[in-house]
Amino acid sequence: MRISTAESAVMEALWRTSPLAAEDIFAEVGAGQAWTEATVKTLINRLLTKGAIAAQKDGRRYLYTPVIARAAYVTAESESLLGRLFDGRLAPLVSHFSKESKLHPDDIAELKALIKEMDRDRR
């Protein structure tokens, strides 16, 4: 399932707190994006159509909850990015960022620790 950048702002609000009504989602993301309430409602409807969120009637309004977990979304998006840009390989991605943005020493230490842990797990 493809979720646009705009739709992901709504999803992030719902992943942080749910269920939320449309006006709550608007209050959380609308001003920061300079969106109208109608724009937020359009994004909600798109996400409903895609099956990314569910709606439950609550009196005269609906409450929205995410159907897909954030971790599953991040995994799918990460795999899609790797597939599209780096032939499914992680090393070229890390190499690209190391050359283009000069990895922070904390990032390098974290990567080294991850590699060490992976090596230990494979033994």
C-alpha positions in Angstrom: 0.0 0.0 0.0 1.4 3.4 -1.0 0.8 6.2 1.5 1.7 9.7 0.3 3.8 12.1 2.3 0.7 14.1 3.2 -1.2 11.0 4.2 1.7 9.9 6.3 1.3 13.0 8.5 -2.2 11.9 9.3 -1.0 8.3 10.0 1.7 9.6 12.3 -0.9 11.5 14.3 -3.0 8.3 14.6 0.0 6.1 15.5 0.8 8.5 18.3 -2.7 8.6 19.7 -5.8 6.8 18.5 -8.7 6.8 18.1 -9.0 10.4 17.0 -11.9 12.4 15.4 -11.3 14.4 12.2 -11.1 17.6 14.2 -8.5 16.2 16.5 -6.4 15.1 13.6 -6.8 18.5 12.1 -5.7 20.1 15.3 -2.6 18.0 15.4 -1.4 18.2 11.8 -3.4 21.0 10.0 -1.7 24.1 11.3 1.8 22.7 10.9 1.1 21.9 7.3 -1.0 25.0 6.5 -3.9 22.6 5.6 -7.6 23.4 5.9 -9.9 21.0 7.7 -11.3 20.0 4.3 -7.8 18.9 3.2 -7.4 16.8 6.3 -10.8 15.2 5.7 -9.8 14.4 2.1 -6.6 12.7 3.4 -8.7 10.7 5.9 -11.0 9.6 3.2 -8.1 8.5 1.0 -6.6 6.5 3.9 -10.0 4.9 4.5 -10.3 3.9 0.8 -6.8 2.4 0.9 -7.7 0.4 4.1 -4.9 2.1 6.1 -7.3 3.3 8.7 -10.7 2.3 10.1 -13.6 4.5 11.2 -16.1 3.8 14.1 -19.2 5.9 14.6 -19.2 7.8 17.9 -22.4 9.8 18.1 -22.4 12.3 15.3 -18.8 11.9 14.4 -16.3 9.2 13.5 -13.2 8.1 15.4 -10.3 6.9 13.3 -7.7 4.3 14.1 -4.8 2.9 12.1 -5.2 -0.6 10.6 -1.6 -1.0 9.7 1.1 -0.8 12.3 3.8 1.8 12.0 6.6 -0.9 12.1 5.0 -2.7 9.2 4.7 0.5 7.2 8.3 1.5 7.9 9.5 -2.0 6.9 7.5 -1.9 3.6 8.7 1.7 2.8 12.3 0.8 3.6 12.2 -2.3 1.4 10.6 -0.3 -1.4 13.3 2.4 -1.2 16.1 -0.1 -1.2 14.5 -1.9 -4.1 14.0 1.2 -6.2 17.2 3.0 -5.6 19.8 0.4 -4.4 18.9 -2.9 -6.1 17.6 -4.2 -2.7 21.0 -3.8 -1.0 21.6 -2.0 2.2 25.4 -1.4 1.8 25.0 1.0 -1.1 22.4 3.0 0.8 24.8 3.4 3.8 27.7 4.2 1.5 25.6 6.9 -0.2 24.7 8.5 3.0 28.3 8.3 4.3 29.5 10.1 1.2 26.7 12.6 0.9 26.0 13.6 4.5 29.0 12.7 6.4 27.6 10.3 9.0 27.7 11.6 12.6 30.1 9.8 14.9 27.1 8.5 16.9 25.7 7.0 13.7 29.0 5.3 12.9 29.3 3.9 16.5 25.7 2.6 16.2 26.4 1.0 12.8 29.5 -0.7 14.2 27.6 -2.0 17.2 24.9 -3.4 14.9 27.4 -5.1 12.7 29.2 -6.6 15.7 25.9 -7.9 17.1 24.9 -9.4 13.7 28.3 -11.1 13.5 27.8 -12.5 17.0 24.3 -13.8 16.2 25.5 -15.6 13.1 28.1 -17.7 15.0 
